Amino acid sequence: MPLFEVRDLWVAYGKAQILEGITMEVEAQELVSVIGPNGAGKTTLLRAISGVAEPKGSILFSGNRIDHLSPVAIVKLGIIHCPEGRQIFPEIKVVENLELGAYSRTDKAGIKQDMENMFELFPILKERRNQLARTLSGGEQQMLAIARSLMSKPKLLMLDEPSMGLAILIKEMIGQTIKSIKGKGVTILLVEQDSNLAFSIADRVYVLEQGKVALQGLPQELMENPYIKEIYLGIG
């Protein structure tokens, strides 16, 4: 049984239909990438899973439907959404942003250990721990956003455009970090505009176009598709 499933998911904003019958699944400890052009519905998909957008259809986690739950209840299940644009709290310290990631936890010893784990994963955050979050560079802010999400001890980590606006070397570092997080047993659903990055780290890939799943499969298989090569990878 997959850890996570979406069955015939529809989402509309007013009269605008954004998602049209999306069906997908993610196995435990799998890294699944979702790619597609702007306006394809990628962010809306994550918002629906998080309980922020109102869906029609079924969303299941560990075999149980969650599409009726509140965002807070969904977080408590271990489904954590690291949003597009980082959405850090700029006017408080780095360490305080991390503490807020653990707001739903009560295991003080575990929180302290995970804080050290985050500083090990992102050493620059340890150096910057007492700085205001707004003083960080774009890449450092993205590291903080990911680390804050990990402080919630996710069972399913949803990352929305983590490489957006970053230099190539920082993108590569973020990609390797995401792989290492997956290697620690965290299941990941990655929405990514940079198709090369998405393909390079994913176990499987879904291609969303106009609110529908246009293609899906293993990265190495999809990368041989002439359409994918030309439109998404710039080859051809």
Buried (B, 14 or more C-beta within 10 A) or exposed (E): EBBBBBBEBBBBEEEEEBBBEBBBBBBBBBBBBBBBEEEBBBBBBBBBBBBEBEBEBBBBBBEEEBBEBEEEEBBEBBBBBBBBEBEBBEEBBBBBBBBBBBEEBEEEEEBEEBBEBBBEBBEBBBEBBEBBBEEBEEBBBBBBBBBBBBBBBBBBBBBBBBBBEBEEEBBBBBBEBBBEBBEEEBBBBBBBBBBBBBBBBBBBBBBBBBBBBBBBBEBEEBBEBEEBBEBBBEEE
